[in-house]
Amino acid sequence: MTALYECTMHTDGALGPVRLVATDDALVAVWFGDVLGRHDEEARPLDAGARHDVFTAAARELGEYLRGRRKTFDVPIAMRGTAFDREVWSALCTIPFGTTWSYGELARAVGRPAAARAVGAANGRNPLGIVVPCHRVIGKNGALTGYAGGLPRKTWLLAHEGALPRALPLAAPAP
């Protein structure tokens, strides 16, 4: 089994701390500090003072993104999920900065136009938030639907990219 390492990146503003999980060669998860991720039990903290090239690159690129100096990511990633999940996550990477797609548009992009719900579920399982931009997917009426990091973070990310829908209907909270 491949060793997983974890470190925390502190951000300013609405996002709070971001936890990065990586192998020796690739980033496998980006979690917000208060969100539990599926790699948490496997990942061990990086030893103090240890250098890890993936974390260095990820922190630099996320910092550039948050300062408005980066629109795409080059850090090596490893998508860990089903073949369908990886197909959806790859399609997410094609949504341009500053743009939103509906779940239906994402379903059409992966060649399954009738599978918007399944695509939405795969979108929700994306472990590489921000880097694989699942925040760019919204409801067909422009509503900001669920986001693992919480709707305030999704709103912040879309505003940061200049992609907030004009008439912003928030999805109703679950009963």
VEXNU-388762 format. One record per atom (N, C-alpha, C): residue in three letters; z negated, x, y negated. Coordinates in pm, whole numbers, plus 32768, in hexadecimal, padded with zeros to 4 digits. Each point is the difference from the previous one (the first is absolute). Layout:
N
ALAZXY/...
END
This chain:
175
MET800080548076/MET80007FAC7F8A/MET800080587F83/THR804E7FD97F9F/THR800B804B7F85/THR7F827FEE7FAB/ALA7FCE806E7FCB/ALA7F897FF97FAB/ALA80227FBE7F7C/LEU7FA47FAC7FD0/LEU800E7FBF7F7F/LEU7F9280307FA3/TYR802580157F84/TYR7FA2802D7F9A/TYR7FFF7F9C7F8E/GLU7F927FFA7FBA/GLU7FF27FA37F90/GLU7FC980487F87/CYS802F7FD87F8B/CYS7FC5802E7F83/CYS80087F8E7F9C/THR7FB380097F97/THR7FFF7F987F99/THR803780397F80/MET805A7FB47FC3/MET803980227F7F/MET7FC77F9E7F9B/HIS7FCA80327F93/HIS7FC77FA97F9A/HIS806A7FE57F96/THR80127F807FE3/THR80617FD87F99/THR7FB57FC17F8D/ASP803E80007F8E/ASP7FC77FBC7F8C/ASP802F7F6E8004/GLY7FB77FAB7FBE/GLY802F7F797FEC/GLY7FE77FA18073/ALA805A7FA1800F/ALA7FEE7F8E8058/ALA8007801F8095/LEU803280728027/LEU80148019808F/LEU7F8480358046/GLY7FAA80457FBB/GLY7F8A80388040/GLY80248072805D/PRO7FA380278058/PRO801D806F805C/PRO806A7FD88067/VAL805080628025/VAL80697FED8064/VAL7FE580618072/ARG7FFB7FCB8079/ARG7FEA80538076/ARG808780218040/LEU8015807F8017/LEU807B8030803F/LEU7FDF802C808E/VAL80577FDC805E/VAL7FF1802A808B/VAL808280458027/ALA7FF380738043/ALA8078804E8023/ALA7FEC804B8083/THR80708020803D/THR80038060806D/THR801180897FBF/ASP80198065804F/ASP801C80837FC6/ASP808280007FB0/ASP805C7FA28023/ASP808780047FC8/ASP80297F8B7FA8/ALA7FB67F908005/ALA802F7F897FB9/ALA7F8E7FA57FD8/LEU80177FB97F96/LEU7FA47F987FD1/LEU80127F868059/VAL7F927FC78033/VAL800A7F898055/VAL7FBF7F867FC1/ALA7FAD80127F9B/ALA7FC27F8C7FC0/ALA7FD280207F73/VAL80097F9A7FAC/VAL7FCA80027F79/VAL7FB27F7E7FF3/TRP7F7D80097FFB/TRP7FAA7F8A7FF8/TRP7FB180057F7F/PHE7FEA7F8C7FC6/PHE7FA67FF97F8E/PHE7F72800F8036/GLY7FA9803C7FB1/GLY7F7A8025802E/GLY7FAF7F91803E/ASP80127F847FD4/ASP7FB17F928035/ASP80467FB4806F/VAL80748030802B/VAL804D7FBD8069/VAL7FF58053807F/LEU7FD77FC1806A/LEU7FF680478080/LEU808B800A803D/GLY80228076802F/GLY80818014803F/GLY7FF280168095/ARG806D7FEF8047/ARG7FF980088092/ARG7FEF808F8033/HIS800D80647FAD/HIS7FF0808B802B/HIS7F7380357FE3/ASP7FAC7FAE7FC4/ASP7F7D802F7FD2/ASP7FAC8040806F/GLU80017FC68076/GLU7FAC8035806B/GLU803580848037/GLU808280157FF7/GLU803D80798038/GLU7FFD80757F9E/ALA80097FE37F7F/ALA800F806A7F9D/ALA7F7A80427FE2/ARG800680827FEF/ARG7F8780487FDB/ARG8016803D7F77/PRO7F9480097FB3/PRO800E80397F79/PRO803280908006/LEU805280207FA2/LEU803180897FF4/LEU7F8980597FDC/ASP7FF780728040/ASP7F92805C7FE3/ASP800380297F6D/ALA7F8B800B7FC5/ALA7FF680287F74/ALA804880857FE9/GLY805180037F9A/GLY8047807A7FDE/GLY807E80188052/ALA80197FAD8064/ALA807880128053/ALA807B7FD57FB1/ARG806D80448017/ARG807F7FDF7FC1/ARG80557FB48064/HIS803B7F937FD2/HIS80557FAF8056/HIS807B7FDC7FAE/ASP807380378026/ASP80797FF17FB0/ASP80297F6E7FEB/VAL7FEE7FAB8065/VAL80257F737FF2/VAL7FA97FBD7F96/PHE7F7D80198004/PHE7FA77FC57F9C/PHE802080357F75/THR801F80807FF6/THR8022803A7F7E/THR807B7FBB7FC6/ALA80687FF08054/ALA807C7FBE7FD3/ALA7FE77F6D7FE0/ALA7FB77FBA8056/ALA7FE77F717FEA/ALA7FB17FEA7F80/ALA7F98804E7FE9/ALA7FAE7FF17F88/ALA8053801E7F83/ARG805280698005/ARG805580227F8E/ARG80617F8D7FE2/GLU80447FCE8069/GLU80647F987FEC/GLU7FC17F7C7FD5/LEU7F8F7FDA803B/LEU7FBD7F857FD5/LEU7FD1800C7F6F/GLY7FCC80757FDC/GLY7FD880177F75/GLY80767FF27FA1/GLU8071803A8025/GLU80787FF47FAD/GLU802C7F6E7FF4/TYR7FFC7FB9806F/TYR80237F717FFE/TYR7FA47FB47FA1/LEU7F7F8017800B/LEU7F9F7FB77FAE/LEU800C80237F6C/ARG803280787FE1/ARG801580287F74/ARG808C7FD87FCF/GLY804D7FBA8053/GLY80857FD37FD8/GLY806B806A8007/ARG7FE8806C804B/ARG805F806F8008/ARG804B80068085/ARG7FE87FA18059/ARG804180018083/ARG801C7F708027/LYS80787FEB803A/LYS80277F7A802D/LYS80157FF98097/THR801180718041/THR801080058092/THR7FA780718034/PHE7FEB7FFE8083/PHE7FA88063803F/PHE804D80568062/ASP7FDD80808004/ASP803F805F805A/ASP7FA28036806A/VAL7F7D7FE17FF5/VAL7F9F80328061/VAL802C7FD0808A/PRO7FF880578065/PRO80277FD38087/PRO7FA07F948031/ILE80397F96803A/ILE7FAF7F938035/ILE80217FEA8093/ALA7FA17FC88047/ALA80157FD9808B/ALA7FD77F6E800B/MET80607FAA8019/MET7FE67F72800B/MET7FD37FE2808E/ARG7F857FD3800C/ARG7FC67FE18083/ARG7FF27F6A800F/GLY80587FC7804F/GLY7FFF7F708017/GLY806A7FDC8065/THR80157F808014/THR80687FD4805D/THR808980207FC5/ALA80677FF58052/ALA808880177FD0/ALA80207F9F7F8E/PHE7FD67F82800E/PHE80197F9D7F98/PHE7FB580257F80/ASP7F818027800D/ASP7FB3802B7F8B/ASP804880717FB7/ARG80288064804B/ARG804180757FC3/ARG80847FD97FBC/GLU80467FA0803A/GLU807D7FCF7FC4/GLU7FE27FBE7F79/VAL7F987FAE7FFC/VAL7FD97FBE7F83/VAL7FD180687F9B/TRP7FAD805D802C/TRP7FCC80657FA4/TRP806F80587FC9/SER8063801E8052/SER8073804E7FCF/SER804B7FB17F95/ALA800F7F7D8016/ALA80447FAD7F9C/ALA7FB07FFC7F7E/LEU7F7A80008009/LEU7FAD80037F87/LEU802280787FAA/CYS801C806F8041/CYS801E807C7FB7/CYS80827FF77FB1/THR80527F9B801B/THR807E7FF17FB6/THR7FF27FA67F86/ILE7F8B7FC17FEF/ILE7FEB7FAB7F89/ILE7FEA805E7F89/PRO80597FFC7F9E/PRO7FF4805E7F91/PRO7F837FE97FAB/PHE7FCF806B7FC7/PHE7F927FFD7F9E/PHE80217F977F97/GLY7F9D7FB07FDA/GLY80147F9E7F97/GLY80467F82802D/THR80107FEF8083/THR80477F8E8038/THR7FA57FBA8064/THR800F7F7C800C/THR7FBA7FB78069/THR80657FB78056/TRP7FD97FEE807D/TRP804D7FAF805E/TRP7FA47F938034/SER803B7F93802A/SER7FB37F998046/SER7FF980268093/TYR7FA87FBC8049/TYR7FF880178090/TYR80847FDD8043/GLY80437F997FCE/GLY80837FD98035/GLY8068806D7FEB/GLU7FFE803E7F8A/GLU805E806E7FE5/GLU7FE48076805D/LEU7F82801C8017/LEU7FDD806D805B/LEU802D7FDE808E/ALA7FEE7F83802A/ALA802C7FD58085/ALA80988010800D/ARG804A7FDC7F99/ARG809280128005/ARG802480948006/ALA7FB480537FBA/ALA801D80907FFF/ALA7FF0803F808A/VAL7FA87FC88052/VAL7FEF80378088/VAL80547FB28065/GLY80577FA87FCF/GLY805C7FB88059/GLY7FC17F8C804C/ARG7F8F7FCD7FCE/ARG7FBB7F8F8040/ARG7FDE7F967F97/PRO80667FBD7FCC/PRO7FE97FA57F90/PRO7FA17F8C801E/ALA7FED7FDD807C/ALA7FA57F928022/ALA7F728031801E/ALA7FE6807F7FEF/ALA7F80803A802A/ALA7FA980297F89/ALA80037FB47F94/ALA7FB380267F89/ALA7F6B800C801E/ARG7FCA7FA98054/ARG7F7080088020/ARG7FE0807E8050/ALA8053801F8062/ALA7FEA80798051/ALA800E807C7FA8/VAL80607FFF7FA6/VAL8012806F7FA3/VAL7F87800B7FA5/GLY7FCC7F8E7FD4/GLY7F8880017FAC/GLY7F88803A804A/ALA7FF47FE08080/ALA7F928036804F/ALA800F8098800F/ALA8079802E801A/ALA80188091800B/ALA7FE480447F7A/ASN80297FC07F94/ASN7FE580347F7A/ASN7F6A80117FEC/GLY7FB27FA0802E/GLY7F7080067FF4/GLY7FBE806B8055/ARG8045802E8067/ARG7FCA806B8055/ARG8026808C7FCF/ASN804980097F95/ASN802D80817FCC/ASN7F8780597FDF/PRO7FF280708044/PRO7F8E80577FE4/PRO801780637F8E/LEU807880047FCA/LEU802280647F9C/LEU80167FC17F76/GLY7F9B7FB27FD5/GLY800A7FBD7F7F/GLY8029805F7F90/ILE80447FCC7FA0/ILE803980447F8C/ILE80768057802B/VAL7FED805D805E/VAL806B805A802B/VAL806F7FB08044/VAL7FDC7FA48058/VAL805D7F9E8038/VAL7FDE7F7F7FB5/PRO80517FDC7F9D/PRO7FD77FA27F98/PRO7FFC7F6B8028/CYS7FA07FDC8052/CYS7FF17F758029/CYS7FD47FA77F8B/HIS7FCA803D7F97/HIS7FD77FB27F8B/HIS80777FC17FB8/ARG8078802E801D/ARG80787FCC7FBD/ARG80347F80803F/VAL7FBC7FCC8065/VAL802B7F868042/VAL7FA87F8D7FD0/ILE80427F977FCF/ILE7FBA7F8D7FC7/ILE80387F7F803D/GLY7FBE7F917FE4/GLY80307F7F802F/GLY80847FDB7FC0/LYS804C7FA88042/LYS80867FDE7FCD/LYS7FFB7FBD7F77/ASN7F8F7FC17FDD/ASN7FF27FC27F7C/ASN7FC580607F9A/GLY7FF3807E8024/GLY7FC980647FA5/GLY7F6A800F800A/ALA7FC17FB7805C/ALA7F6F8007800E/ALA7FD780858040/LEU7F9380377FCE/LEU7FC78076803F/LEU7FAD7FD08076/THR803580148075/THR7FB97FD78078/THR7FA98074802E/GLY7FCA7FF98076/GLY7F9F8061802F/GLY802780927FF0/TYR7F9980507FF9/TYR801080917FFA/TYR7F81803D8038/ALA800D805B805F/ALA7F8A80398042/ALA7FA180407F9D/GLY803380357F94/GLY7FAB803E7F9A/GLY7FC87F9F7F9C/GLY80227F80800E/GLY7FD07F997FA3/GLY80677FE37F94/LEU80047F827FD6/LEU80627FD77F9B/LEU7FEF80477F7A/PRO7F8780237FD4/PRO7FF8804D7F82/PRO804B80868009/ARG7FF780438072/ARG8049807E800E/ARG80977FE98005/LYS802A7F978048/LYS808F7FE18006/LYS80337FE27F74/THR7FB57FB27FB5/THR80257FE07F76/THR800C807F7FAD/TRP7F9D8059800E/TRP8003807E7FB4/TRP807C80528024/LEU801B800E8084/LEU80738050802C/LEU80837FC77FCB/LEU80117F7D8009/LEU807C7FC27FCE/LEU800A800D7F68/ALA7F917FF07FB9/ALA800380137F6E/ALA802180907FDE/HIS7FC7805D804A/HIS801B808F7FEC/HIS8095801E800E/GLU80417FBA805D/GLU808F80158017/GLU80577FA77FA7/GLY7FC27FAA7FAF/GLY804D7FA57FAD/GLY80427F938051/ALA7FC37FD9806F/ALA803E7FA0805C/ALA7FB27F7F8010/LEU7F9F7FE67FAA/LEU7FB57F82800B/LEU805C7F8C7FE0/PRO80027F9B8054/PRO804F7F897FDE/PRO7FCD7FC57F7D/ARG80597FC97FAF/ARG7FD97FCC7F7C/ARG7F997F90800A/ALA80207F988046/ALA7FA07F938015/ALA7FB880228081/LEU7F8B80367FF2/LEU7FBA803A8072/LEU7FA97F9A8048/PRO80397FB58061/PRO7FAA7FA8804F/PRO7FBA804F806D/LEU7F7D80027FFD/LEU7FB68044806B/LEU7FF37FA28076/ALA800880368076/ALA7FEF7FAE8077/ALA7F737FC78000/ALA7FF47F85802F/ALA7F7C7FC28007/ALA7FA980498066/PRO7F8080127FE2/PRO7FA980438060/PRO7FF37FAE8080/ALA7FEC8044806E/ALA7FF07FBB807F/ALA7F807FAE7FFF/PRO80047F87803D/PRO7F877FAD8001/PRO7F90803C8050/
END
